[in-house]
């Protein structure tokens, strides 16, 4: 009988701190607004130089100037998704690839080891 690898249970599955999340959202917002500024500058340069295919480039740049701030605000206000409740998986039907715990012999079942040192 094939023995399953025992996966230790973590004491805590701590998520990133609120400050770390806020910092990463601020960086993403500043980066996206930088891209918007670049779109404005590229659009101005294209108009001044009277570039070929200006009718194609200007709508693309304008679309970037309109969509990027909207997306930047949405992403800056977004937070990571909530993790599922840790007991939610225990009440589901056993998956096919998992062996039910009671079908294992006593030697194969994971067990607690308590070290008692004086």
C-alpha positions in Angstrom: 0.0 0.0 0.0 1.4 3.4 -1.0 2.1 5.7 1.9 0.8 9.3 1.7 3.1 12.2 2.5 2.1 13.9 5.7 1.4 17.7 5.3 2.0 19.6 8.5 -0.7 22.0 9.6 0.4 25.6 9.8 -0.4 27.4 13.0 -1.3 30.6 11.1 -1.9 31.4 7.5 -1.3 35.1 8.1 -2.0 37.4 5.2 0.0 40.5 4.3 -0.3 43.4 6.7 -2.6 46.3 5.8 0.5 48.6 5.4 2.1 46.2 2.9 -1.1 46.0 0.9 -1.5 49.8 0.9 2.1 50.3 -0.2 1.7 47.9 -3.1 -1.6 49.6 -4.2 0.0 53.0 -4.0 3.0 51.9 -6.1 0.6 50.4 -8.7 -1.4 53.6 -8.8 1.7 55.8 -9.3 3.0 53.5 -12.0 -0.4 53.6 -13.9 -0.6 57.4 -13.6 2.9 57.6 -14.9 1.8 55.7 -18.0 -1.1 58.1 -18.3 1.4 61.1 -18.3 3.4 59.3 -20.9 0.3 59.0 -23.1 -0.4 62.7 -22.8 3.2 63.5 -23.7 3.2 61.1 -26.7 -0.1 62.5 -27.9 1.3 66.1 -27.7 4.5 65.1 -29.6 2.4 63.3 -32.3 0.3 66.4 -32.8 3.3 68.7 -33.0 5.3 66.5 -35.3 2.2 65.7 -37.4 3.2 62.0 -37.5 2.0 59.7 -40.2 -1.1 57.7 -39.3 -2.1 60.4 -36.8 -5.7 59.4 -37.2 -4.8 55.9 -35.8 -2.4 56.9 -33.0 -4.4 59.8 -31.5 -7.5 57.7 -30.6 -5.2 55.0 -29.1 -3.4 57.6 -26.9 -6.7 59.2 -26.0 -8.2 55.8 -25.0 -5.1 55.3 -22.8 -5.6 58.7 -21.2 -9.3 57.9 -20.4 -9.1 54.2 -19.4 -5.9 54.2 -17.3 -7.1 56.6 -14.6 -10.3 54.7 -14.2 -8.4 51.4 -13.9 -5.9 52.9 -11.6 -8.6 54.0 -9.1 -10.3 50.7 -9.3 -7.1 48.7 -8.6 -5.9 51.2 -5.9 -9.2 50.6 -4.0 -9.1 46.8 -4.5 -7.9 44.5 -1.8 -6.8 40.9 -2.0 -9.7 38.3 -2.0 -10.8 36.9 1.3 -9.5 33.4 2.1 -12.1 30.7 2.4 -13.0 29.8 5.9 -10.6 27.2 7.2 -13.3 24.8 8.2 -15.2 25.0 4.9 -13.2 22.1 3.4 -13.9 19.7 6.3 -17.6 19.6 5.5 -17.3 18.8 1.9 -17.4 15.3 0.4 -14.0 13.6 0.2 -12.3 14.2 -3.1 -11.5 11.2 -5.2 -7.8 11.5 -5.1 -7.7 11.6 -1.3 -7.9 8.5 0.9 -10.4 8.9 3.7 -8.5 9.0 7.0 -10.2 6.0 8.6 -9.1 3.7 5.7 -5.5 4.0 6.8 -4.0 1.7 9.3 -2.9 3.0 12.7 0.8 3.1 11.5 -0.1 5.1 8.4 -2.3 7.7 10.0 -0.6 11.0 11.0 -0.1 11.3 14.7 1.0 13.9 17.1 4.4 13.7 18.6 4.9 15.4 22.0 8.4 15.9 23.2 8.7 16.2 26.9 12.1 17.3 28.0 12.8 18.2 31.6 
